[in-house]
Amino acid sequence: MSSCPFWRCLVLVVAACLSLAGGVMADSKSVDADIEFGVDMARKGLWSEALFRFQQADKAQPNDGRILNNMAVAYEAVGNFEKALEFYQKALRADPANSDLKRNYSAFSQFYQAFRPAEEGEGDPGQQALKEEDAPPPTGEIDGSRHK
C-alpha cells in the first residue's frame, strides 16, 4: 500500500508532461498556420492581414528571426518604415547568420537611406505611416518556409 502514492504521483507527473508537450505542439502548429496564412495574404497584397498573422506568430514564438523578418517586410509594405527598420534590426539580432534576412535588410537600407529627407527640418517620413495603397512595394521577401 505504501507504493500506491508513488505510482499515483508518477502517473500524475507523466500526465502533466504529456499535457505540456501537447500544448507546445499545438502552439507550434498555430505558429506555422499563422505564418502560412500571413505569407498567403502577403502574396495576395493583403499586407495588413499578413502583418496581423505575423504578429500573432511573434506573440507565440518571440525572437524568431524568420517571423521578425516577415514583420519587417510587412511593415515596409504598409509604409511604416520606422517599424520596418526596428524589426529588421530585431531580426538580425535574433538570427545574424540568416543570409535571406541580410539581403532583405540590405535592400531596405538602401531604399530607406534614399527615401529619408536630407534635411532634418523636413521631418522623418519613416515616422509617418503611409496609406497601404500609397506605399512602394517592399524591397524584402517574406519567408514562407516551414517553421522548425
C-alpha positions in Angstrom: 0.0 0.0 0.0 3.0 2.3 0.6 3.9 2.1 -3.1 0.5 3.3 -4.3 1.2 7.0 -3.7 4.4 6.7 -5.6 2.6 5.2 -8.7 -0.1 7.8 -8.3 2.5 10.6 -8.3 4.3 9.1 -11.2 1.1 8.9 -13.3 0.3 12.5 -12.4 3.8 13.6 -13.4 3.7 11.7 -16.7 0.2 13.1 -17.5 1.4 16.6 -16.7 4.4 16.2 -19.0 2.3 14.9 -21.8 -0.2 17.7 -21.4 2.6 20.3 -21.6 4.1 18.6 -24.7 0.7 18.6 -26.4 0.3 22.3 -25.7 3.8 23.0 -27.2 2.9 21.0 -30.3 -0.4 22.8 -30.6 1.4 26.2 -30.3 3.9 25.2 -33.0 1.1 24.2 -35.3 -0.6 27.5 -34.6 2.6 29.4 -35.3 3.0 27.5 -38.6 -0.6 28.2 -39.5 -0.3 31.9 -38.8 2.9 32.2 -40.8 1.5 30.2 -43.7 -1.7 32.3 -43.7 0.3 35.5 -43.4 2.5 34.5 -46.4 -0.6 33.7 -48.4 -2.1 37.1 -47.5 1.1 38.9 -48.4 1.2 37.2 -51.8 -2.3 38.5 -52.4 -1.2 42.0 -51.4 -3.2 42.0 -48.2 -0.3 43.3 -46.1 -2.3 44.4 -43.0 -3.8 40.9 -42.6 -0.3 39.4 -43.2 1.2 41.7 -40.6 -1.5 40.7 -38.1 -0.8 37.0 -38.6 3.0 37.5 -38.3 2.3 39.5 -35.0 0.3 36.5 -33.7 3.1 34.1 -34.6 5.6 36.5 -32.9 3.5 36.5 -29.7 3.5 32.7 -29.6 7.2 32.5 -30.5 9.1 35.7 -29.8 12.5 36.5 -31.2 12.3 34.1 -34.2 14.3 35.7 -37.0 12.0 34.5 -39.7 8.9 35.9 -38.1 10.6 39.2 -37.3 11.8 39.4 -40.9 8.3 38.8 -42.2 7.0 41.5 -39.9 9.7 43.9 -41.1 8.7 43.3 -44.8 5.0 43.7 -43.9 5.7 47.0 -42.1 7.7 48.1 -45.1 4.8 47.1 -47.4 2.3 49.2 -45.4 4.6 52.2 -45.4 5.7 52.2 -41.8 9.4 52.4 -42.5 10.5 53.1 -38.9 8.8 49.9 -37.7 10.3 48.1 -40.6 13.8 49.3 -39.6 13.1 48.3 -36.0 12.0 44.8 -36.9 14.8 44.2 -39.4 17.3 45.1 -36.6 15.5 42.8 -34.2 15.5 40.0 -36.7 19.3 40.5 -37.3 19.9 40.3 -33.6 17.8 37.1 -33.3 19.3 35.4 -36.4 22.5 37.1 -37.5 23.6 34.3 -39.8 20.4 34.3 -41.9 21.5 35.3 -45.5 18.0 36.0 -46.7 17.4 38.4 -43.9 20.7 40.1 -44.5 19.8 40.5 -48.2 16.3 41.9 -47.3 17.8 44.3 -44.8 20.5 45.5 -47.2 17.8 46.2 -49.9 15.6 48.0 -47.4 18.6 50.0 -46.0 19.5 51.3 -49.5 15.9 52.2 -50.2 15.4 53.8 -46.8 18.6 55.9 -47.0 17.4 57.3 -50.4 13.9 57.8 -49.1 14.8 59.8 -45.9 14.9 63.6 -46.4 18.3 65.1 -46.5 17.4 67.9 -44.1 16.2 67.4 -40.5 13.7 70.2 -40.9 11.7 68.2 -43.4 10.7 65.7 -40.8 11.2 61.9 -40.9 8.8 60.2 -43.3 9.6 56.9 -41.7 7.7 58.1 -38.6 4.6 58.7 -40.7 2.9 55.6 -41.8 1.7 55.9 -45.4 -1.6 54.6 -46.5 -1.1 51.0 -47.5 -2.1 51.7 -51.1 0.4 54.5 -51.4 3.4 52.6 -50.1 6.0 51.4 -52.5 6.4 47.6 -52.9 8.6 46.1 -50.2 12.3 45.5 -51.0 12.5 42.3 -49.0 10.8 38.9 -49.4 8.7 37.2 -46.8 10.0 33.8 -45.6 7.3 31.2 -46.2 9.5 28.2 -45.3 8.1 25.7 -42.8 8.9 26.6 -39.2 11.4 24.4 -37.4 
